[in-house]
């Protein structure tokens, strides 16, 4: 069969999604003779509040050949070792979701079973004590991961908080330097082939007719190509994730912040706090059934640590996704494909994983529908896995007597989440599923954080005597303390970066 290779890719929309796509595709497809064009209108704003990431962002930097120090300098970035959840179980209680492992497994038995054994014997040492990433975060320190740690105690990673608009601008410069074309214009019409239904061209308000073979929809909530032009329906997930609005506002920083994001429960949702070098990003995600917009704004403004630096940015959304992420010759990325609230900072990593999934399935102009079928199945699974992890954050709460929290605690769980909980509660075991974004340590942090511990520990943990286990855990704590002695203050590390010394 004769293949007709893709000759042109058109990315509709700029912002973080559009320029991530442009830089990534320009690097990965540099060996092909094709053109890449971004069309966006500077008159149309972007959501632009995606300031927090997960460690996978470091792989993206590498893929597009961006130095981490350059990103930190150019985007006013800070380090992120995880997320502190304040008040999610009840007022005055907090726990940490780290980017790292807990303790060291032994004799084929996961560490948490040994921790549970010591706990049953009266040892009240928190699980977080055995996680290096958590200790770095809570003490405001920075230490880069090593490539080959001696054991699981040294397995951790970090992400970054950055100014999303500065990150998009950095990517834009990189994309243009790598030959990506750019049109600053508004799309006024989408042209489609009468027989196949494929998008063939767009008409711009400057009179240009821009044609393309493969289209990447990065047009945000509007979903100009997938939603409007192709009519791909939206799958509504409000029955599981009822929060439907957010307000975002930056403010001046009043202190030197430690390297983590904070998510604080409120009476009808939660607030985010994301420290950057030049400001703090703040937002309030909430359910409009339980608080009005004015009340939600008051909750946010009253919690700011410094002077507001902009007017509140109001965002309305529905949790869920397009039924298809790839339809005909259009692949969607970012908000054009769906939305999951930023509770675990997954928005940017979903853009990244969508691009990575596209590479092994990259089509020719025949657009074999089996490629789209595979891509769509993988994309939906990824969304569903993240949805279940987010749902766990709400279902585990013990904020009894508060209408919103009573409501979310009573939501019927998905079959997938229920299966995970059943295995955990019965035997302290993790159910691993295809396209799980969050791995065992992340689920463990949630279970332990909410105090949802299993009915029994593994009997295999009894291979180690009580005395030997006590000594082993003492050595683990000492090893973490010794490692922390080599770390430097987070603020000092950032200062070195900005002085060009790191």
N, C-alpha and C positions, 0 to 999 in steps of 0.2 A: 504494500500500500504506500502510495506517495504521500509524504507529509508536507503540509504547507506551514512553515514555521511562522510564529508570531513576529510581526514586523514592528508593531507599535503598541505601547501601553499608555493609557491615559488614566491619570489619578484625579478623581473629582473631589476637590476639597483639600485644603492645606492642614494647618493645625498640627498637633502631635501625630495623629494617625497618618495624614497625607505625607508629611515629610519623613516619618519613619519608613513608610512604604517606599518613597522615592530613593532614600539613601540605601536601604537594604537591597532593593531590586537593582539599583545601579551597580552595586558591588557584586552581587551574586550572579548577575546576568551580563557582566562586562564582556564576556567572551562571545556573546551573541550579537549579531548585527540587527539591533532593534532600537527604536527611539522610546524614551520615557518622557512624558509631559505631565506636569501638574497644572491644573486649572483651578484657580480659587479667586474669590473676590475680596479685596481688602475692605470693602464696604460691609461685608457680612462677618459678624463676630464669631468667635469660637467659644465653647464652654470654658476651656482654659484653666480649670481648677485641679487638674490631675497632677498633684505635686509629689505623691508618694509612690514608691515602686516596691518590687520584690527582687530578690537577688538575681533573677534571670536577666535583669536589665544589664548586668555586667557582661553577659554573653552577647547582648545586642551591641554594646559598645565595641566589643572585639570584632563582631561580624562586619561592622561598618568602618572599622579601623579608627575609632575614636579613643584617644588616651583618657583614662579615668581622671587623671589630674586636670586635663583640659576641660572635661565636663564639669568637674567640681568648681573650677575657676569661672567658667563662662556662664554657669547657671545658678550661681550663689548657693550651691548645694551643700548639704550636710549628710552625715552618715546615718544609716538606719539599721539597727540590729533586730528590730521587731516592733511589736505593737503592745502597748500597755492598755488593758481594758479596765476602766475604773467604774465601779458601781454596777456592773452587769449582773453579778449575782445578787447583790443588795448594796445599799448605800454604805460607804466606808470600806468596801472590800475591793481589792484589785488583783489582777493576775497578768502574766506576761506571755505573749506568743512570740517565741524567739526564732531566729533563723539559725538553728543549731540543734545538736543532739543532746540528750540527757544521759549522763553516766556512761558506763561501759558494759556491754553485754558480756556474758560469760557462760561457757559450757552450753551454748546453743539457747540460752534463756535471755530474753530481753531485760534490760536494766530495770524497767519499772516494776517487774515482779520482785526483784530483790528489794527495791525501795518499799514496796507494799509489805514485804515480810518484815523489814525493820520497823515500819510504821505500826504493824500489829504488835510488835514487841515493845512499843512505847516510844520509839524514836520519832520525834516531831520535826525533824529537819525537813524544810520544804523541798519539793522536787526541784524548784528553780535553782537551788544551791548547786545542783550538779550540772548546770548548763553554762558554759563559758560565755555564750552570746548574751544571755540574760545578765550575767554579772558585769560584763563590759558595759551594757546599756545602763544598768542601774547605777553604776559608779561613774558614768560619764567618761569612759575611756575609749581609746581606739587601738586596735591591733589588727593587722591584716591577716587573713587566713594563710596557713602554710599549705603547700601543694601536697605533701605527704605527711599528715599528722601521725604521731606514734600510735594513737588509738582514738576511739570515738570521742574522748574528752576534747580533742582538738578539732573536731569537725564542726565548723560553723561558717557562716557567710555574712555578707552585709549587702544592703541595697542603698539607695540614696533618696533623699528628699531634694527636689529641685524646682525651680521656677519653670513651669510648663511652657510659658511663652518664650522664655530665653532658650529653652531646650529646642523648641520648634525652630527658632531663628538660627541656632547653631546647625541643626540638621539641614535647614534650607541652604545655608552657605555651602555646606559639604556637598549636597546634592547638585547644586548648580556648578560647583567645581568639578563634578564628575559627569558633566554633560547633560544633566536633566534640563529640559526646557520648561519655561514657566509662563503662564498667561494669567495676568491679573484682570479678570473679567467675570461677569455674572452670566450663568447659563440661563438662557431664556427658552430653550426648546431642546428636547431629546428626540433624535431621529432613530427609528428602528426599521429593521428589514421586515417587509411585509410577509415573507414566508416563514423565516426562522424565528422571528421576534427578537433577534439579537440587536443590541444597541450598535448603531453604525457611526453616529456622529452627534455632536452637540452644536447648537447655534449659540454664539456668545453675543453679548450686548454691544460689542464693538464691531459687529458684522462678520466676524470670523466663523467659518465652518470647520470644526475640528473633528477629524475622523480618527478612529482607532480600532484595533483588533481586540485587545483585552482591556477591560475597564475595571478599575479599582474604585469602589464607592467609599469615600471617606468624608461624606457630606454631613456627618453628625446625625442628630435626631431626625432631621428632615428625611434622610434616606432617599435622596433624590432619584437614584437609579433603581436600587432594589425595591424600595417601597413604592415610590410614586410612579416611575416609568414601567417597571415590570410587575407591580402589583403583588409582590410577595407578602403574604399575610404575617401578622405579628402574633406570637404566642404569649399570652398574658399570664404572668406568674404572681399577680397580686394576692392570690389566695395563700401563698407561702411567704411572700415578702411584701407586706402591705405598705411599707414606707414609699411615698410617692412624690416627695418634694425635698428640696434642699435650698439652703441659703449659704452663700460663701462670702467671706470678707477677709482681707489681709489686715494685719495691724503691726505696730511697732513692737519689737521684742523688749521685754523689761528685764531679762536675765539671760545668762548663758545656759543654753539648753543641752540636755543629754541626748544621746543618739537613738531616739526612738519616736514613733508616732504615738499619740494618745487618743483613744476613743472612749469618751465618757458618756455613760447612759444618762438620758434626760427623761422627763415624764412621758414623752411621746416619740422617742427616737434616740438619737445620740449625736454628740458633738465630736468633730475631729480637731486636733491640734497638731500642726506640722511645722516644726522649726526650720527655717532657712537662715542663711547668714545675714540677710538684709531685712528680714521681716518674719512674721509668723503667719502661716495659712490657717484659717479657721473656717469651720462650716458646721451647719446643723442639718442633719438628715432626719426627716420626721414623717409621720402619717397624718394627713390632713383630716382624717376621721376623728382624731383625738386632740388636735390643737389647730387653731387658725394661724394664718400667715403672720399676723401681727404679734401674736403670742410667741410663735417660734422665733421671730426676729428678736424679740426682747430677751429670750433665753440665750441667744447667741451673743448679743451685744453686751449683756450683763457679765458675760464670762471672759471678755477680751482682756488681755493682760496689758495692753497698751493702746495708744491712739489709733483709731481706724485709719487706713490709708486709701480707702476707696468706698464707694457706695455699695451696699449689699447687692449681691448678684443672685437673683431668684431663679431657680431651676425646677421645672416640673418634669417628671419622668414616670414611666411604668416599668417595673421589673419584668424581664422576659427577653425574647429574641425573635428575630425573623425566622419563619419556618424553614427557609433556605438561606445559607450564607453565600452560596455560589449558585447563581441562576443564569442559564444560557452562557453569555460571555462576560458576565459581571460577577466580581468577587467583592464582597463587602468586608470592611474592617472598621473596628471601633464602634462608635455609637450608631452608625448606620445599620449594624447587625443586631443590636440589642443593648441592654443595660442591666448591670448588677450593681447595687449600691457599693460605694468604695470602702466598705468596712474592712476588707483585707487587701486593699490597694491592687486590685486585679485588672483594672481597666487597661493600663498600658501593656501589661504582660499578655492580655488577650490579643492586642494588636500584634505583638511580637510573635506569639504562637501561631496566629493566623498566617503570617508571612512565612514562617518556617514550614508550616504544613503545605503551603502552596508549592514550594520548591520541588519536592519529589513528584508532585502531580501536575507540574507545569504543562499546559496544553499546547497543541498546535491549533491552527485555525479551524480544524474540524470539531474541536470542543467535544470530545467523546464524553457523553453524559455520565459514564461510569466514574470519571474523574471527579465530577461535581458531587455525585452520590457519596463517594468515599469521603471527600472533604466535608460535606454536610453532616454525615454521620459522626465524624470525629469532632466537629465543631459543636454540635448539639450535646454530645457526651461531655465535653469540657465545660460547657455552660452548666449542665445539670450537676456535675460534680461540685463546682464552685457554689451553686445555689444551695446544695445540701449542707456544705460547710458553713455558709452564712446562716442558714436556718437553725443550725445547732447553736449559734450564738444567742438566738432569741429563745429557743425552746428550753434552754438550760437555766433560765433566770428564776430567781426566787423572790422577785419583787411583788410579794403578795399584796393584793388590795389596790394596785395601781391599774386602772382600766386598760391602758395600752399593753402593759407587760402581762397582765392576766390574759389578754386576747392572744398575744403572740405565743404565750406558753401553751395555749390550748389548741394551736393550729395542728391539724393532722399532718404527721410527718410523711415524707415520701417513702416509698418502699426501700429505696437505696439507703436512706439515712437510718431507717428503722433497723435494717439488717446490720448496719455498722454498730448501732447502739446495742442490739441484742448480743452480738458476739463480744463486745467490750464488757457489758454488764455481767454476762454469764461467766466469762473466763479471762477477761483482760486481754483479749485478742483483737487485732486490727483486721478488718476486711479491706483488702486492696482491690481497686477496680480500675479498669482501663480508662485512661485519660484523667486520672486523679491529679489535680494540680497540687494539692496539699498531701504531704506524706505523713507517716506514722507519728513523728515527733510533733507535728502541728496538731493533730487530733489529740495526742496525749496532753498537750498544753491546755486544750479546751476542757477535756474531761477532768483533769486535775484542778483546773482553775475554777470550775463550777462545783467541785467536790463530788463529781459523779464517778465514784470508784467502783470497781467490780466486786461481785459478791464473794469472790475468792481469788487468790493468787495462784499461779501455776505451781503444782506440786514439784515440778522440776527445779524450782528455786531451792528446795530442801537438800539439793546436792551439796550446798555450801552450808557449813555449820554457822550458828549464830555468831560465835566469836570471830571466825574468819570473815564473815560478812561485815561485821562491825568494823574490823580492821581495814577491810578493803574499801569501804565507803569513806572511812577517815582518810585514807591515802588519796582517794579521788578528790576530796575537798582540798587537801593540801596541794595536790598537783594543780588544781585550778587557781589557787591563791598564788602559787609560784609563777604561773603563766601570767597572771594579772600584773605581777611586778614588772613585767617587760613592756606593758602597755603605756601609752602616753595620754594625757588629757585630750578629749575630743577637740576642744577649742584650740589647743596647741597644734594638733595635727592640721586643722583647717588653716591656721595661720601659716604654717609651713607650705601648704599647698599654694596659697595665694601669694606667697613670696617666691614661688618657683623652686622651693627646696624639697619638694616631694613628688 
